[in-house]
Amino acid sequence: MKGKSKIVWAKKPQDHDYPAAASYLSLIYSPAHTRKLVRKLQRAPMTPFHAKDVFRASRLPLLGPDNYHVKKVRAKINQGIALSPILLVRDEPNGKVVIADGFHRMCGVYSFDEDAILPCKIV
């Protein structure tokens, strides 16, 4: 990692991350269950996970560093701008993690350093 910028994280998710998570989760879950999950996310403690583990657990395809949003995340890393933590929901019946908010951040950080620690809220 010599010569790489340090990834800076905000201490908590931004207020707009929760409505973004609700928007995405509402595609998967009922409105009532979505509201319940978002309330739980708001109260959940921060938990650190390696980027490579979140990526593997999500079972999503990784966006490359040429993706517009991933480029923006990498630019923020290089400028020392704090990134918002990732919001995760355990999908136990399917044995995976749903990235409720922060997919592009996870991809950007992973492409920068797959061993990086992601501060997350998980329910």
SVG drawing of the C-alpha trace seen along z (x, -y; Angstrom):
<svg xmlns="http://www.w3.org/2000/svg" viewBox="-46 -16 51 36">
<polyline fill="none" stroke="black" stroke-width="0.4" points="0.0,0.0 3.0,-2.3 2.2,-5.5 -1.5,-5.0 -3.8,-7.6 -5.4,-6.8 -9.1,-6.1 -11.0,-8.5 -14.4,-7.5 -17.1,-9.7 -18.0,-8.7 -21.6,-7.9 -23.7,-7.6 -25.0,-10.8 -28.7,-11.5 -29.5,-11.0 -28.1,-7.4 -31.1,-6.1 -33.7,-7.2 -31.4,-5.9 -31.3,-2.5 -35.1,-2.6 -35.5,-3.2 -33.3,-0.2 -34.7,2.1 -38.3,1.3 -37.5,3.1 -36.8,6.3 -39.0,6.1 -42.5,4.9 -43.0,1.2 -43.5,2.3 -40.4,4.5 -38.4,1.8 -39.3,-0.8 -38.4,1.7 -35.0,2.4 -34.2,-1.3 -35.1,-2.0 -32.8,0.9 -30.0,-0.4 -30.3,-3.9 -29.9,-2.4 -27.3,0.3 -23.7,-0.1 -20.8,-0.5 -19.1,2.8 -15.9,3.1 -15.6,5.6 -12.9,6.0 -14.0,4.8 -13.2,8.2 -15.5,9.9 -18.4,7.5 -17.9,8.0 -17.9,11.8 -20.9,11.9 -23.0,9.6 -22.5,11.9 -22.7,8.9 -20.5,8.3 -17.7,5.8 -17.8,2.5 -14.4,1.7 -12.4,-1.4 -13.6,-2.8 -17.2,-3.1 -18.3,-6.7 -19.4,-6.4 -16.4,-4.2 -14.1,-6.9 -15.8,-9.5 -15.3,-7.4 -11.6,-6.9 -11.2,-10.7 -12.6,-11.3 -10.2,-8.8 -7.3,-10.6 -8.5,-14.0 -8.9,-12.8 -12.6,-13.4 -14.5,-11.3 -16.7,-8.5 -20.0,-7.6 -20.1,-4.1 -21.9,-1.2 -25.4,-0.1 -25.9,3.7 -28.8,6.1 -28.3,9.8 -30.3,12.0 -30.0,15.1 -32.4,17.3 -30.2,16.7 -26.9,16.7 -25.8,13.3 -25.6,9.6 -27.7,6.9 -25.8,3.7 -28.7,1.3 -26.5,-1.8 -22.9,-2.1 -22.4,0.3 -20.3,-2.2 -18.3,-3.1 -17.6,0.6 -16.6,1.1 -14.4,-2.0 -12.7,-1.1 -12.3,2.5 -10.6,1.4 -8.3,-0.8 -7.5,1.7 -9.4,5.0 -8.1,5.4 -9.4,2.0 -11.7,2.0 -15.2,0.7 -17.1,-0.8 -20.6,0.6 -24.0,0.7 -25.5,4.2 -28.9,5.6"/>
</svg>
